Amino acid sequence: FQVVNAPELKDDFYLTLLDWSSQNLLAVGLNQRVFLWKASDQKAIKLCDFSSEDVTFVTSVQWTENGDFLAVGTNHGIVQVWDVSTEKMVHEMPGHSEWRHYLFGKQSIMVKRKYFRIILQRDVRSPPGYSEKRLTSHRQEVCGLKWSPDKQYLASGGQDHKMMVWSLRRPEPCLTYTEHNAAVKALAWSPHHHGLLVSGGGTTDKCLRFWNTLTGQPMQCIDTGSQECNVAWSKHSPELVSTHGYWRNGAVTWKYPVLRPMARMVHPTRVKQLAMSPDGESIATAGADECIRLWRVFGKRGEMK
């Protein structure tokens, strides 16, 4: 267990301000700046600073799978791609509204627009306006996005209480689930069971729900008694970790499929940020107390630490 100070970390349920790269660099968005924290020597470097520009704050950070590039989104709709080896920006996509969330997959970037309620797939190698797909089924703000392990499907969760699964070959969702009773931000595909997806609902829902996306059928559901902020699977065994807000601030590890709590990690505030280390053994969590907490929760074979 370790605590790292993160001054000016925004207290916003909808932001994505932590991501841990395959090269063991933890990216964190702190207001108008993005820092990289090196787990090996526990040193931080500033990657970029928007304080001199007409930008209010960073809304998202996301690594490419190889860890060479970091995408940074802002509340003015700008998405920049940074080469971390040179610490220089290599690509910028201007925007017209609030883009908060994006995902790399097959050299593409996924972005959600808050006000127009669309998910945009844009190939970062192409000029603006090319290689784009607009997906429009959510009626309110999109809260979360997650690629399937094979990058063929995209799960989206919305403020409209819906969770959808998209194929890149179709303009409409393959599956639409309406069982949640609150915003759906927490999403994670199992790396162990093909087609298994877990989603978590907000304050008035408090449930983790599991779905067989191959058949479309709902599976288990567990009421955790608190807002679901994030969820992630262990890389090595059928276990997962969820982070929570109202009313049980903290993180919980679960054994699947019995869904038995294995360990609880208490926080003083809502745990709105979650990232997993590249070795799959540790997680980073953060909340309104402007601290990042590092926990070793999984072993190589899934044993608890």
VOPAGU-2260 file (C-alpha; in pm, 1 decimal, decimal comma):
REM VOPAGU-2260
SITE   aa  ch    i         X         Y         Z
SITE  PHE   A    0       0,0       0,0       0,0
SITE  GLN   A    1     131,9     343,1     -96,6
SITE  VAL   A    2     -10,7     696,0    -118,2
SITE  VAL   A    3      97,8     951,0    -381,4
SITE  ASN   A    4     -15,0    1313,2    -362,5
SITE  ALA   A    5    -223,4    1431,7    -659,2
SITE  PRO   A    6    -303,5    1801,4    -602,8
SITE  GLU   A    7    -587,2    1947,1    -813,6
SITE  LEU   A    8    -723,3    1605,4    -908,3
SITE  LYS   A    9   -1079,6    1688,6   -1008,5
SITE  ASP   A   10   -1373,0    1547,7    -814,4
SITE  ASP   A   11   -1584,6    1446,4   -1114,5
SITE  PHE   A   12   -1754,5    1109,0   -1163,4
SITE  TYR   A   13   -1742,5    1139,2   -1543,3
SITE  LEU   A   14   -1371,7    1211,5   -1594,7
SITE  THR   A   15   -1107,5     949,8   -1677,8
SITE  LEU   A   16    -790,3    1083,3   -1519,6
SITE  LEU   A   17    -580,3     772,1   -1449,0
SITE  ASP   A   18    -428,8     516,4   -1687,0
SITE  TRP   A   19    -135,6     276,6   -1637,6
SITE  SER   A   20      72,2     191,0   -1944,1
SITE  SER   A   21     227,8    -137,9   -2054,4
SITE  GLN   A   22     563,6      32,6   -1990,7
SITE  ASN   A   23     474,3      86,0   -1623,0
SITE  LEU   A   24     403,9     459,5   -1645,0
SITE  LEU   A   25     100,6     593,3   -1459,5
SITE  ALA   A   26     -57,9     890,9   -1637,0
SITE  VAL   A   27    -266,7    1129,7   -1428,6
SITE  GLY   A   28    -456,8    1441,0   -1533,7
SITE  LEU   A   29    -438,5    1716,7   -1272,2
SITE  ASN   A   30    -653,5    2013,1   -1373,2
SITE  GLN   A   31    -464,2    2169,2   -1668,8
SITE  ARG   A   32    -160,6    1941,8   -1653,7
SITE  VAL   A   33     -73,3    1579,5   -1722,6
SITE  PHE   A   34     197,0    1401,4   -1523,4
SITE  LEU   A   35     365,6    1065,2   -1573,4
SITE  TRP   A   36     460,1     876,2   -1257,6
SITE  LYS   A   37     732,3     614,3   -1292,4
SITE  ALA   A   38     658,7     319,8   -1068,7
SITE  SER   A   39    1018,6     195,5   -1098,3
SITE  ASP   A   40    1181,5     498,1    -934,2
SITE  GLN   A   41     866,4     671,9    -802,3
SITE  LYS   A   42     946,6     994,4    -985,1
SITE  ALA   A   43     699,6    1217,1   -1169,6
SITE  ILE   A   44     751,6    1420,6   -1485,9
SITE  LYS   A   45     519,7    1678,5   -1638,3
SITE  LEU   A   46     419,0    1577,1   -1990,1
SITE  CYS   A   47     198,8    1870,8   -2090,4
SITE  ASP   A   48      49,4    2189,4   -1951,1
SITE  PHE   A   49    -254,7    2371,1   -2089,9
SITE  SER   A   50    -246,7    2659,9   -1842,7
SITE  SER   A   51    -135,0    2910,8   -2107,7
SITE  GLU   A   52    -412,2    2810,4   -2349,8
SITE  ASP   A   53    -787,4    2861,5   -2357,2
SITE  VAL   A   54    -848,5    2529,0   -2185,0
SITE  THR   A   55   -1017,5    2481,1   -1851,7
SITE  PHE   A   56    -908,7    2128,0   -1757,0
SITE  VAL   A   57    -803,3    1782,2   -1874,9
SITE  THR   A   58   -1093,8    1538,4   -1898,4
SITE  SER   A   59    -928,4    1213,2   -2010,8
SITE  VAL   A   60    -598,7    1029,9   -2043,8
SITE  GLN   A   61    -553,6     701,0   -2231,9
SITE  TRP   A   62    -247,4     499,4   -2339,2
SITE  THR   A   63    -199,0     306,2   -2660,2
SITE  GLU   A   64    -155,0     -65,2   -2603,4
SITE  ASN   A   65     222,0     -53,0   -2655,8
SITE  GLY   A   66     259,3     239,3   -2415,5
SITE  ASP   A   67     440,0     461,0   -2666,4
SITE  PHE   A   68     166,2     722,5   -2701,0
SITE  LEU   A   69     -76,9     892,1   -2464,5
SITE  ALA   A   70    -402,0    1057,1   -2571,6
SITE  VAL   A   71    -513,0    1359,9   -2369,8
SITE  GLY   A   72    -863,6    1506,3   -2394,0
SITE  THR   A   73    -982,5    1844,1   -2270,8
SITE  ASN   A   74   -1319,5    1997,6   -2193,6
SITE  HIS   A   75   -1288,1    2219,6   -2502,8
SITE  GLY   A   76   -1302,8    1913,4   -2725,9
SITE  ILE   A   77    -934,2    1896,2   -2813,8
SITE  VAL   A   78    -769,9    1552,6   -2819,5
SITE  GLN   A   79    -390,6    1545,0   -2838,9
SITE  VAL   A   80    -167,6    1240,9   -2890,4
SITE  TRP   A   81     174,3    1260,5   -2721,8
SITE  ASP   A   82     491,1    1059,4   -2788,7
SITE  VAL   A   83     618,8     992,8   -2437,6
SITE  SER   A   84     972,8     905,3   -2550,8
SITE  THR   A   85    1022,7    1255,1   -2692,7
SITE  GLU   A   86     762,3    1424,2   -2469,3
SITE  LYS   A   87     620,3    1593,8   -2778,2
SITE  MET   A   88     271,4    1613,5   -2925,5
SITE  VAL   A   89     244,2    1424,8   -3255,6
SITE  HIS   A   90    -124,5    1469,1   -3341,6
SITE  GLU   A   91    -416,3    1691,5   -3248,4
SITE  MET   A   92    -786,2    1656,7   -3321,2
SITE  PRO   A   93    -985,0    1976,2   -3267,3
SITE  GLY   A   94   -1334,8    1951,0   -3126,2
SITE  HIS   A   95   -1648,7    2156,8   -3088,6
SITE  SER   A   96   -1789,1    2024,1   -2763,2
SITE  GLU   A   97   -1687,2    1827,9   -2457,6
SITE  TRP   A   98   -1498,9    1508,9   -2542,5
SITE  ARG   A   99   -1426,2    1314,4   -2228,1
SITE  HIS   A  100   -1351,4     953,3   -2307,9
SITE  TYR   A  101   -1157,0     771,1   -2576,8
SITE  LEU   A  102   -1010,6     428,4   -2634,9
SITE  PHE   A  103    -728,4     309,2   -2856,9
SITE  GLY   A  104    -786,0      -5,4   -3057,9
SITE  LYS   A  105    -644,2    -102,1   -3396,9
SITE  GLN   A  106    -481,9     242,2   -3415,7
SITE  SER   A  107    -819,4     409,9   -3375,1
SITE  ILE   A  108    -936,9     646,4   -3108,2
SITE  MET   A  109   -1280,6     637,7   -2952,1
SITE  VAL   A  110   -1422,9     962,6   -2825,2
SITE  LYS   A  111   -1751,6    1047,7   -2663,2
SITE  ARG   A  112   -1914,2    1386,5   -2698,2
SITE  LYS   A  113   -2111,5    1502,9   -2400,3
SITE  TYR   A  114   -2358,7    1739,3   -2558,1
SITE  PHE   A  115   -2424,3    1571,0   -2891,5
SITE  ARG   A  116   -2440,4    1229,6   -2724,8
SITE  ILE   A  117   -2241,0    1048,4   -2992,9
SITE  ILE   A  118   -1946,4     814,1   -2991,8
SITE  LEU   A  119   -1694,3     896,9   -3260,6
SITE  GLN   A  120   -1445,7     650,7   -3404,1
SITE  ARG   A  121   -1164,7     830,8   -3579,1
SITE  ASP   A  122    -849,2     680,8   -3728,3
SITE  VAL   A  123    -571,3     902,8   -3595,2
SITE  ARG   A  124    -366,6     845,1   -3911,6
SITE  SER   A  125    -626,3    1020,4   -4127,9
SITE  PRO   A  126    -711,6    1390,5   -4165,2
SITE  PRO   A  127   -1018,2    1517,7   -3976,7
SITE  GLY   A  128   -1340,1    1408,0   -4142,7
SITE  TYR   A  129   -1205,0    1079,7   -4276,3
SITE  SER   A  130   -1251,2     724,9   -4143,7
SITE  GLU   A  131   -1520,6     827,7   -3899,5
SITE  LYS   A  132   -1822,1     638,7   -3770,0
SITE  ARG   A  133   -2090,5     808,6   -3563,8
SITE  LEU   A  134   -2297,8     597,9   -3325,2
SITE  THR   A  135   -2606,4     772,1   -3193,1
SITE  SER   A  136   -2835,7     545,1   -2989,5
SITE  HIS   A  137   -2774,0     685,1   -2638,7
SITE  ARG   A  138   -3028,7     953,6   -2549,6
SITE  GLN   A  139   -2816,7    1113,2   -2277,1
SITE  GLU   A  140   -2448,7    1154,4   -2197,8
SITE  VAL   A  141   -2223,3     854,9   -2258,6
SITE  CYS   A  142   -2048,5     770,9   -1930,3
SITE  GLY   A  143   -1820,3     480,7   -2019,4
SITE  LEU   A  144   -1666,6     295,2   -2312,6
SITE  LYS   A  145   -1472,5     -30,1   -2325,3
SITE  TRP   A  146   -1328,0    -237,5   -2611,0
SITE  SER   A  147   -1367,1    -615,0   -2604,3
SITE  PRO   A  148   -1033,3    -801,9   -2576,4
SITE  ASP   A  149   -1033,9    -878,5   -2950,9
SITE  LYS   A  150   -1122,3    -513,8   -3033,1
SITE  GLN   A  151   -1422,3    -626,2   -3239,9
SITE  TYR   A  152   -1690,9    -496,8   -3004,2
SITE  LEU   A  153   -1740,8    -183,2   -2801,6
SITE  ALA   A  154   -1948,6    -156,0   -2485,0
SITE  SER   A  155   -2099,2     182,2   -2398,6
SITE  GLY   A  156   -2279,8     293,0   -2085,8
SITE  GLY   A  157   -2499,6     600,2   -2061,4
SITE  GLN   A  158   -2665,1     847,7   -1832,3
SITE  ASP   A  159   -2987,8     712,2   -1983,9
SITE  HIS   A  160   -2937,0     394,4   -1770,6
SITE  LYS   A  161   -2863,4     188,9   -2083,7
SITE  MET   A  162   -2568,0     -32,2   -2168,8
SITE  MET   A  163   -2507,0    -114,5   -2534,4
SITE  VAL   A  164   -2274,9    -341,2   -2730,5
SITE  TRP   A  165   -2161,3    -231,7   -3077,1
SITE  SER   A  166   -1996,4    -412,6   -3367,1
SITE  LEU   A  167   -1775,3    -197,6   -3587,1
SITE  ARG   A  168   -1953,9    -349,1   -3886,6
SITE  ARG   A  169   -2295,3    -208,1   -3791,2
SITE  PRO   A  170   -2423,1     146,5   -3733,5
SITE  GLU   A  171   -2670,7      37,4   -3464,4
SITE  PRO   A  172   -2606,0    -152,0   -3140,0
SITE  CYS   A  173   -2601,7    -532,2   -3148,2
SITE  LEU   A  174   -2734,8    -546,4   -2793,5
SITE  THR   A  175   -2914,3    -299,6   -2568,3
SITE  TYR   A  176   -2960,4    -364,1   -2196,9
SITE  THR   A  177   -3200,1    -159,1   -1984,2
SITE  GLU   A  178   -3183,0    -339,4   -1648,6
SITE  HIS   A  179   -2976,1     -73,1   -1469,2
SITE  ASN   A  180   -3161,6     198,4   -1276,4
SITE  ALA   A  181   -2887,8     463,0   -1287,6
SITE  ALA   A  182   -2602,4     586,9   -1504,0
SITE  VAL   A  183   -2370,4     312,1   -1629,7
SITE  LYS   A  184   -2003,8     410,1   -1611,7
SITE  ALA   A  185   -1826,6      94,7   -1487,6
SITE  LEU   A  186   -1761,6    -152,1   -1772,0
SITE  ALA   A  187   -1516,3    -441,1   -1814,8
SITE  TRP   A  188   -1483,6    -737,5   -2052,1
SITE  SER   A  189   -1352,5   -1060,9   -1905,5
SITE  PRO   A  190   -1014,8   -1172,1   -2045,0
SITE  HIS   A  191   -1093,9   -1528,3   -1930,6
SITE  HIS   A  192   -1447,8   -1592,1   -2063,4
SITE  HIS   A  193   -1516,6   -1491,1   -2423,2
SITE  GLY   A  194   -1815,5   -1256,7   -2446,1
SITE  LEU   A  195   -1853,1   -1203,5   -2070,4
SITE  LEU   A  196   -1913,3    -837,8   -1982,5
SITE  VAL   A  197   -1971,6    -674,2   -1644,1
SITE  SER   A  198   -2135,5    -335,7   -1591,2
SITE  GLY   A  199   -2196,8    -126,9   -1281,6
SITE  GLY   A  200   -2474,4     122,7   -1207,5
SITE  GLY   A  201   -2473,3     450,5   -1019,1
SITE  THR   A  202   -2615,0     566,5    -687,1
SITE  THR   A  203   -2977,8     458,3    -738,6
SITE  ASP   A  204   -2877,5     121,3    -887,3
SITE  LYS   A  205   -2576,2      -3,1    -684,6
SITE  CYS   A  206   -2550,1    -326,9    -884,1
SITE  LEU   A  207   -2284,0    -518,0   -1071,6
SITE  ARG   A  208   -2449,3    -701,6   -1358,5
SITE  PHE   A  209   -2291,4    -972,1   -1574,3
SITE  TRP   A  210   -2389,0   -1037,7   -1935,5
SITE  ASN   A  211   -2330,8   -1313,1   -2189,7
SITE  THR   A  212   -2293,9   -1099,8   -2501,3
SITE  LEU   A  213   -2268,5   -1409,3   -2723,6
SITE  THR   A  214   -2628,8   -1504,5   -2645,6
SITE  GLY   A  215   -2748,0   -1164,0   -2525,5
SITE  GLN   A  216   -2867,5   -1314,3   -2197,5
SITE  PRO   A  217   -2825,1   -1150,6   -1854,8
SITE  MET   A  218   -2633,8   -1356,1   -1599,4
SITE  GLN   A  219   -2555,4   -1278,4   -1234,3
SITE  CYS   A  220   -2646,0    -958,6   -1053,6
SITE  ILE   A  221   -2518,5    -849,0    -713,8
SITE  ASP   A  222   -2629,9    -546,8    -512,4
SITE  THR   A  223   -2311,1    -398,7    -365,1
SITE  GLY   A  224   -2492,8    -137,1    -158,0
SITE  SER   A  225   -2307,7     155,0    -313,9
SITE  GLN   A  226   -2248,1     351,0    -632,8
SITE  GLU   A  227   -2037,5     163,7    -889,2
SITE  CYS   A  228   -1763,0     391,8   -1022,1
SITE  ASN   A  229   -1523,4     148,6   -1194,9
SITE  VAL   A  230   -1465,6    -221,2   -1245,5
SITE  ALA   A  231   -1171,1    -424,0   -1380,6
SITE  TRP   A  232   -1087,0    -792,8   -1417,0
SITE  SER   A  233    -771,8    -959,8   -1290,1
SITE  LYS   A  234    -544,8   -1044,5   -1582,6
SITE  HIS   A  235    -453,9   -1385,4   -1440,9
SITE  SER   A  236    -766,1   -1539,4   -1289,0
SITE  PRO   A  237   -1146,9   -1501,6   -1275,8
SITE  GLU   A  238   -1145,3   -1227,0   -1013,4
SITE  LEU   A  239   -1235,0    -861,4   -1039,7
SITE  VAL   A  240   -1210,1    -536,4    -849,7
SITE  SER   A  241   -1478,4    -268,1    -825,4
SITE  THR   A  242   -1454,0      84,3    -686,1
SITE  HIS   A  243   -1738,1     255,8    -506,4
SITE  GLY   A  244   -1888,4     587,0    -404,6
SITE  TYR   A  245   -2203,4     652,6    -208,8
SITE  TRP   A  246   -2236,4     498,5      41,7
SITE  ARG   A  247   -1937,8     270,0      88,1
SITE  ASN   A  248   -1632,1     457,8     -35,7
SITE  GLY   A  249   -1358,2     213,3    -127,1
SITE  ALA   A  250   -1264,2     -81,1    -347,1
SITE  VAL   A  251   -1368,3    -446,6    -328,1
SITE  THR   A  252   -1218,4    -756,9    -487,9
SITE  TRP   A  253   -1453,9   -1037,6    -590,9
SITE  LYS   A  254   -1421,1   -1403,1    -683,3
SITE  TYR   A  255   -1612,9   -1497,6   -1000,0
SITE  PRO   A  256   -1859,0   -1663,8   -1048,0
SITE  VAL   A  257   -1953,5   -1696,7    -679,6
SITE  LEU   A  258   -1922,2   -1315,5    -637,0
SITE  ARG   A  259   -1789,4   -1343,6    -286,0
SITE  PRO   A  260   -1605,1   -1033,1    -153,2
SITE  MET   A  261   -1240,3   -1123,6     -97,7
SITE  ALA   A  262   -1095,5    -797,0      34,0
SITE  ARG   A  263   -1210,0    -441,4     100,0
SITE  MET   A  264    -995,9    -128,5      70,0
SITE  VAL   A  265   -1143,1     172,2     248,3
SITE  HIS   A  266   -1118,3     527,9     111,5
SITE  PRO   A  267   -1215,7     855,7     279,7
SITE  THR   A  268   -1399,1     968,3     -37,6
SITE  ARG   A  269   -1561,1     823,8    -349,5
SITE  VAL   A  270   -1318,4     620,6    -560,9
SITE  LYS   A  271   -1383,5     767,9    -902,6
SITE  GLN   A  272   -1056,0     666,4   -1070,5
SITE  LEU   A  273    -908,3     319,1   -1123,3
SITE  ALA   A  274    -611,0     187,5   -1322,3
SITE  MET   A  275    -440,0    -152,6   -1323,8
SITE  SER   A  276     -64,9    -213,3   -1342,2
SITE  PRO   A  277      74,9    -388,8   -1651,1
SITE  ASP   A  278     164,7    -700,5   -1449,4
SITE  GLY   A  279    -195,2    -725,5   -1329,7
SITE  GLU   A  280     -99,7    -739,8    -962,3
SITE  SER   A  281    -158,9    -379,9    -848,4
SITE  ILE   A  282    -421,3    -110,4    -888,9
SITE  ALA   A  283    -416,0     266,7    -854,8
SITE  THR   A  284    -724,8     435,9    -712,1
SITE  ALA   A  285    -805,5     802,5    -659,4
SITE  GLY   A  286   -1082,5    1024,8    -531,4
SITE  ALA   A  287   -1172,9    1368,1    -403,0
SITE  ASP   A  288    -902,7    1370,1    -133,7
SITE  GLU   A  289    -643,1    1441,9    -408,6
SITE  CYS   A  290    -444,2    1127,8    -335,5
SITE  ILE   A  291    -358,0     827,0    -550,1
SITE  ARG   A  292    -347,1     500,8    -357,5
SITE  LEU   A  293    -152,0     202,7    -485,1
SITE  TRP   A  294    -265,7    -142,1    -374,5
SITE  ARG   A  295    -127,8    -486,3    -450,0
SITE  VAL   A  296    -444,0    -693,2    -480,7
SITE  PHE   A  297    -385,0    -984,2    -721,4
SITE  GLY   A  298    -113,4   -1243,8    -760,7
SITE  LYS   A  299       7,2   -1405,6   -1080,2
SITE  ARG   A  300    -230,4   -1697,0   -1026,8
SITE  GLY   A  301    -503,3   -1482,1    -879,2
SITE  GLU   A  302    -411,1   -1535,4    -514,8
SITE  MET   A  303    -488,9   -1236,9    -293,8
SITE  LYS   A  304    -198,7   -1032,6    -160,8
